Amino acid sequence: MSSPEQENIMNNSHTQNQTIQSPLDVSHSYSVNTISSLRDYIISEDLLAGQRLEGRMSSVRRFFCLFVTFDFLFTCLMWIICVMLNGEYIITALQEQVVHYNIHTSLFDIVLIASCRFIMLIFFYALLYMNHWFIISLSTASTCGFLITKVFFYDWPHSSQPVFEVLLVLASFILAWGEAWFLDFKVIPQETHANRYLITDTERTPLIRSYVQGLPSMYTESIGNFYSPQGSPEGSMFRFDQSANVSTYLPVKFTKEQEDNYKRTASKVFHEAWDLFKSKDWKLQKQNENDSFFSRSESKGKKIFKVQAEISVSPRYLLEELFYQVHELPKWNPAIKESQRIQSLNEHTDITYQVSKEAAKGLVSSRDFVNLRHWAEIENGYMISVSKTDHPSIPVNKKIVRGENGVGCFVIEETNQTDISMFHWIMNTNLKIWIPSTILEKEVAHMMFTYIKDLRNHLYSKRSDSWVIYFFLKNMGLIYIKGFQEILEVVKINW
């Protein structure tokens, strides 16, 4: 069994071991050919879809042009079906619809709008290869404006086939918006991404192109990629002492009033989170083996979610892992791209920054969060409260959506067994995107259950590492030396 003092020793030792690198590891990590942009560079299907091979149209733009053609042909087909269902001779029906056109009785204008949309989009996006959303927004807005006007002017009571005519109007409306969505969210981003990474170097390409554009060059060790390495800390055992997560966001010197304001806000959020945890309004929605998923409805239809699970570590150890090891989160949680502690206000309060990866199969793009966290002891365990905040070093980035965490928390309770904790996670997040509630609840439940599984795997891995250290010391006969006995006490904490 482990005590809180032993767990603190273990966590400090674990952190130090992770931050110390051998000279060989450091030389590799600082090599020009192993910079993160090149190491993490992966040729994805989206990247290839946006590539122009030998000057030809990219596959994603070709699909867009096919979709525009389908829009025009489908609208024509629907209109012909509506005309034929009137029971008149085809020539007579076409004369009434086209030659004797009347906005109250004819649907030929919808075909004209579709043809204008087809000509405009094919001309600008296929022939001129335009890479801007202005034309598609103009065509979509014009189509929607006309269709809405058409609904008011058309003589629906005397229509012989109202169902098919309504479908024709709705299909034109949906297809126009589908074209706008596909161009703005698929064609332009994928082609821009491919153009950024798949530009082929030639003999006329400047050697420092990758340096100017911030891209990995096809050539090795160019002068554009050269920089001076970090200096060796005086008295260091190794040449470098690189932390596991080099922060690009520097802490700032707050005034006493600013710091007190952060602390007051953290205390207020902590009490609100405790009241939320103790609320009786939680409804069980789903169970996954021993894990439970709950939801709670707030005002204006907003929902807050909670997951409850047993974790096979002591409460104090889990607190240390979740609060003080926040920079390790991307290593074991695949949903997180970046996690940093920006500023520590005191031992119990800090400000963190996290960037999430795409979620819900790409439905939710990457988000970043600035959080104010505070932990304290509760009745039979610990609680970490979380809420949105601002920090001068992290202004809103226009390239990524800034998500907002409402009042939420991690609650870690003791159980009858000292090496098992009852873990509760309350998530109250505003992703700034509208998603149908059924889809949102399903995806959130999957995400929270996955988080619990990843957390268990991470803790199990650390426990396995401790067993390896123990048997190594024992087999080497070092277990009886005083210095190594202290290490043994550290590794026992994970058992």
C-alpha positions, 0 to 999 in steps of 0.5 A: 500500500502507498502513502501520499508522501511515497506517491509524491516521491514517485511522481517527482522521480518519474518526472525527473527521469522523463526530462533527462535525456542521453546525449545520443537522444538529444543529438537526434532530437535536435537534428535538422532532419528530425524536426517535428514538422518532418518527423510528423509529416504523413501523406494522407488521402486528403493530401493526395486528393488535393494534389494537381498531378502534371497540371491536371485538375485535382481529384477533389475539385473533379468531384466538385465539378461532377457534383455540380453537373449532377445538380443540373441534370437532376433538376432537369430530370425532376422538372421533366417528370413534373411536366409529364405527370400533368398528363398532357402531350409533351410538346403542349406541356413544354410550350406552357412551361417555357413559351408561355412562362408564368411564375405562378404556374411554371417551374421552368425558372428553377431549371434556368437557375440550375443552368445558370449555377452550372455555367457559373461554377464550371466556368470559374472553378473548372476553367479558370480554376478559381480558389475562392468562395466568393462565386459559390456564395453568390450562386448559393445566395441567389438560388436560395433567394429565388427559391424562397420568392418562388414559394410565395408566388407559385399557385400551390392550391391549383397544382396537379402534382404538389408533392413532386413540385415541392421535392423539386424546390427542396432538392434545388435548395439542398443541392445548392447548399451542398455545393457551397459546403463541399467547396468551402470545407473540402476543395479549398482546404485540401488543395491549399494543404496539398499546395503547401506540402507537395510543391516539387523542388526543381533546379530553379527552386530557391534553397531556402524555400522551406525556411521561408514557408516553414516547410520541410525541404526535399534537400537535406541540411540547407542553410535555411534550416540551420540554427544554433543548439541550446547551451549546456547547463553548467554542472549538468550530467548531460549536454542538454536537459530538455523538458518533455514539453517545451512551452512556447507560451511564457508565464507573465508577471501578474499584479497582486490584484490580477493574481487574487482575481484568478484565485477568487475565480478558481475558488468560486468555480470549485464550489460551483463544481461541487454543487454540480457534482452533488446534484440529484438531476443526473440521469443514467444514459449508458453503461459500459461494463463497470463504467457509467455515463450520465447526462444532465439538462441545463437551461436553453437545452444545454446538456452536461455529461458525467462519466463514473469509473473505478481506477486501480490506483490510490486517490492521491496518485490519480490526483498527481497524475491528472493535475501535476502531469498535465504535460504528459497528456498527449502521450497517452490520450490520442484525442489531445494534440498539445497540453501545457501548464502555462502558469502556476498561481500556487500549489493548488491552482494553475492555468493550462492550455490544450489543443484537441484533435478532430473529433466525431469522425471529422465533424468537429474540427480541432479546438483549443482551450485555456483552463483555470484549474484548482484542486482541494481535498473533499469529504473522502478524496480530492476534486479538481475543478476546471473552467475557461479563462484568459491568459495574456500569452494565449490570445485567440488564434483565428486559425483554430476555434477557441472552445470554452469549458464551463464549470466542470471537474474531476472527482476522485473518491476513496473506496474500501480498497486503498489502491482503487479510486472511484473516478468521476469526470463532469464535462461541460464544454461549448464547442461553438458548433451546432450538432444534433443532440442525439449525435452529440450525446453518442459521440461524447459518451464514446469519447469519455469511455475512450478516455477512461480506457486510455487512462487505465492503459497509461496507469497500467503501463507505468505499473509494469515499468515499476515491476521491471525496475524492482526485479532488475534491482533484486536480480542485480543484488542492489536491493540491499544498498541504502540508495537503491532501497529508496528507489525501491520504495518509490517503485512499490507505489505503483503496485 
